[in-house]
């Protein structure tokens, strides 16, 4: 079954039906986000006694993903977050738990990397996730292609939502 989304996917639908589909997709994305956060927290609890939120675990995994130190600016860009103070708070929490360390200072550029313990926990989390996803792909081989299509749609929607620049309801104002 082809689930790809192209430019003409919604062309035959009424505008109302397209809006309903978009609302349904937004809710599915929200449920997936909440489910991922819950899964990350529950999985992390099995590996460490440090209580972390899904967002904090995401930063931990992101820092470990590239194999090199990463700046707050890069983290914010990669996660599409603008709440720098909250990211900084999460990074302090990760550092005080002994999972990350900070290099540099001030304008010269601060970056973050994993400690040995952070690297161990992040690698275990990745392994657990990889096992879960590999099992899902083994059970549903068509899912790999669906993931490519879903990624393309989500990246496009991220661009739409991020490029708005207009306040909500601007279209309805006369």
C-alpha positions as semicolon CSV with decimal commas, in nm:
position;residue;x (nm);y (nm);z (nm)
1;X;0,000;0,000;0,000
2;X;0,144;0,335;-0,106
3;X;0,123;0,603;0,162
4;X;0,339;0,859;-0,014
5;X;0,227;1,219;-0,011
6;X;0,279;1,427;-0,320
7;X;0,166;1,772;-0,432
8;X;-0,166;1,642;-0,564
9;X;-0,252;1,415;-0,271
10;X;-0,520;1,651;-0,135
11;X;-0,617;1,812;-0,469
12;X;-0,926;1,593;-0,508
13;X;-1,043;1,653;-0,153
14;X;-1,263;1,934;-0,043
15;X;-1,094;2,204;0,161
16;X;-1,291;2,096;0,467
17;X;-1,184;1,734;0,434
18;X;-0,821;1,842;0,387
19;X;-0,844;2,054;0,705
20;X;-0,990;1,757;0,894
21;X;-0,705;1,537;0,771
22;X;-0,451;1,797;0,881
23;X;-0,612;1,824;1,226
24;X;-0,605;1,444;1,254
25;X;-0,239;1,441;1,155
26;X;-0,158;1,710;1,410
27;X;-0,324;1,505;1,684
28;X;-0,142;1,191;1,571
29;X;0,189;1,380;1,585
30;X;0,101;1,504;1,935
31;X;0,014;1,149;2,049
32;X;0,335;1,014;1,896
33;X;0,536;1,289;2,070
34;X;0,377;1,215;2,407
35;X;0,422;0,841;2,353
36;X;0,789;0,887;2,263
37;X;0,848;1,101;2,572
38;X;0,677;0,845;2,795
39;X;0,866;0,556;2,634
40;X;1,199;0,741;2,669
41;X;1,135;0,815;3,038
42;X;1,025;0,460;3,118
43;X;1,318;0,309;2,927
44;X;1,566;0,549;3,086
45;X;1,440;0,455;3,434
46;X;1,557;0,099;3,360
47;X;1,911;0,222;3,286
48;X;1,969;0,499;3,537
49;X;1,842;0,626;3,870
50;X;1,847;0,984;3,738
51;X;1,491;1,110;3,680
52;X;1,481;1,280;3,339
53;X;1,200;1,406;3,121
54;X;1,161;1,301;2,759
55;X;1,295;1,640;2,646
56;X;1,605;1,597;2,864
57;X;1,662;1,247;2,732
58;X;1,627;1,380;2,377
59;X;1,905;1,632;2,449
60;X;2,122;1,359;2,600
61;X;2,077;1,141;2,290
62;X;2,134;1,437;2,059
63;X;2,460;1,527;2,233
64;X;2,578;1,169;2,196
65;X;2,458;1,127;1,840
66;X;2,721;1,324;1,650
67;X;3,030;1,203;1,828
68;X;3,144;1,562;1,880
69;X;3,059;1,845;2,120
70;X;2,744;2,037;2,028
71;X;2,633;2,392;2,108
72;X;2,300;2,503;2,255
73;X;2,228;2,682;1,928
74;X;2,271;2,356;1,735
75;X;2,053;2,168;1,985
76;X;1,779;2,430;1,954
77;X;1,794;2,418;1,574
78;X;1,793;2,038;1,553
79;X;1,501;2,004;1,796
80;X;1,312;2,309;1,661
81;X;1,308;2,465;2,007
82;X;1,331;2,833;2,091
83;X;1,318;2,800;2,471
84;X;1,692;2,845;2,532
85;X;1,653;2,899;2,910
86;X;1,474;2,563;2,938
87;X;1,743;2,394;2,729
88;X;2,007;2,550;2,957
89;X;1,820;2,423;3,265
90;X;1,807;2,072;3,116
91;X;2,178;2,085;3,037
92;X;2,259;2,188;3,396
93;X;2,047;1,896;3,517
94;X;2,229;1,654;3,284
95;X;2,566;1,791;3,399
96;X;2,480;1,768;3,769
97;X;2,377;1,405;3,709
98;X;2,723;1,340;3,567
99;X;2,596;1,267;3,215
100;X;2,730;1,569;3,025
101;X;3,012;1,816;3,051
102;X;3,055;2,168;2,916
103;X;3,353;2,303;2,723
104;X;3,432;2,665;2,644
105;X;3,280;2,979;2,786
106;X;3,092;3,293;2,692
107;X;3,124;3,432;2,343
108;X;3,407;3,193;2,252
109;X;3,146;2,922;2,228
110;X;3,011;2,676;2,478
111;X;2,957;2,318;2,369
112;X;2,844;2,004;2,543
113;X;2,956;1,644;2,523
114;X;2,878;1,326;2,710
115;X;3,075;1,196;3,003
116;X;3,169;0,830;3,011
117;X;2,850;0,755;3,208
118;X;2,641;0,967;2,972
119;X;2,789;0,786;2,674
120;X;2,712;0,448;2,833
121;X;2,350;0,537;2,909
122;X;2,294;0,702;2,569
123;X;2,438;0,398;2,391
124;X;2,209;0,167;2,590
125;X;1,907;0,386;2,510
126;X;1,997;0,379;2,140
127;X;2,034;0,003;2,154
128;X;1,693;-0,042;2,317
129;X;1,533;0,192;2,062
130;X;1,708;0,023;1,770
131;X;1,584;-0,316;1,890
132;X;1,228;-0,187;1,917
133;X;1,234;-0,031;1,572
134;X;1,409;-0,325;1,408
135;X;1,138;-0,554;1,545
136;X;0,869;-0,320;1,411
137;X;1,037;-0,315;1,069
138;X;1,073;-0,693;1,069
139;X;0,702;-0,731;1,142
140;X;0,604;-0,466;0,885
141;X;0,858;-0,441;0,601
142;X;0,652;-0,170;0,426
143;X;0,707;0,056;0,726
144;X;1,055;0,165;0,608
145;X;0,905;0,330;0,300
146;X;0,621;0,477;0,507
147;X;0,878;0,628;0,744
148;X;1,044;0,805;0,450
149;X;0,709;0,951;0,343
150;X;0,618;1,049;0,699
151;X;0,955;1,219;0,745
152;X;0,906;1,421;0,426
153;X;0,559;1,536;0,531
154;X;0,668;1,621;0,886
155;X;0,967;1,822;0,762
156;X;0,740;2,012;0,524
157;X;0,487;2,082;0,801
158;X;0,770;2,197;1,029
159;X;0,860;2,448;0,760
160;X;0,500;2,566;0,725
161;X;0,457;2,615;1,097
162;X;0,800;2,772;1,138
163;X;0,773;3,017;0,851
164;X;0,434;3,158;0,944
165;X;0,546;3,488;1,090
166;X;0,181;3,593;1,106
167;X;-0,021;3,580;1,424
168;X;-0,287;3,312;1,457
169;X;-0,613;3,420;1,300
170;X;-0,452;3,675;1,067
171;X;-0,636;3,528;0,768
172;X;-0,975;3,578;0,930
173;X;-0,919;3,945;1,015
174;X;-1,088;4,181;0,775
